[in-house]
Amino acid sequence: MSTRPPVVEIIDPIQVDALRKQIPPQRLLIAAGMWETARVMLQGTLTQQHPEWSVERLNREIARRMCHRDIRSLYE
């Protein structure tokens, strides 16, 4: 499997201004939505790649990838 080089995207100044005007709870809701979207996308990908995995195994792998660490201690 090849590793894709990082991609740097420039945010439009109008978008930056709109984000700065939001109150913290609004920004937190956006971040939570992005996190959930990433989780759903990863779940779909892993389900297709590993249809034999149990729901528990699938959730463990999703958590590991999204936390960027080994999360075994959370399940013991």
C-alpha positions in Angstrom: 0.0 0.0 0.0 1.5 3.4 -1.0 1.4 6.4 1.3 -0.1 9.5 -0.1 1.9 12.7 0.4 0.2 15.3 2.7 -2.0 17.9 0.9 -2.1 21.4 2.2 -5.2 23.3 1.4 -5.6 27.1 1.7 -8.8 28.2 3.3 -10.6 31.1 1.6 -10.3 34.4 3.7 -14.1 34.7 3.6 -14.5 31.3 5.2 -11.9 32.1 7.8 -13.8 35.3 8.7 -17.0 33.4 9.0 -15.4 30.8 11.3 -13.9 33.4 13.5 -17.3 35.1 14.0 -18.8 31.9 15.3 -19.1 31.3 19.0 -17.3 28.4 20.5 -20.3 26.1 20.8 -21.0 26.5 17.0 -17.4 25.6 16.2 -17.6 22.6 18.5 -20.8 21.4 16.7 -19.0 21.7 13.3 -16.0 19.7 14.7 -18.3 17.0 16.2 -20.1 16.7 12.8 -16.8 16.3 11.0 -15.7 13.7 13.5 -18.9 11.7 13.1 -18.6 12.0 9.3 -15.1 10.6 9.4 -16.2 7.8 11.7 -19.1 6.8 9.3 -16.8 6.9 6.3 -14.2 4.8 8.0 -16.8 2.3 9.2 -18.1 1.9 5.6 -14.6 1.4 4.3 -13.7 -1.2 6.9 -17.0 -3.0 6.6 -16.3 -3.4 2.9 -12.7 -4.5 3.4 -13.4 -6.9 6.3 -17.0 -8.2 6.1 -16.0 -11.0 8.4 -15.3 -8.7 11.3 -17.7 -8.6 14.3 -19.2 -5.2 15.3 -16.9 -5.2 18.3 -13.8 -5.8 16.2 -14.9 -3.1 13.8 -15.5 -0.6 16.5 -12.1 -1.3 18.1 -10.4 -0.7 14.8 -12.3 2.5 14.2 -11.3 3.7 17.6 -7.7 2.8 17.1 -7.4 4.6 13.9 -9.3 7.7 15.0 -7.4 7.9 18.3 -4.0 7.2 16.5 -3.0 4.8 19.3 -3.6 1.4 20.7 -6.8 1.5 22.6 -6.8 -2.1 24.0 -6.7 -0.8 27.6 -10.1 0.8 27.0 -11.7 -2.6 26.4 -10.0 -4.6 29.2 
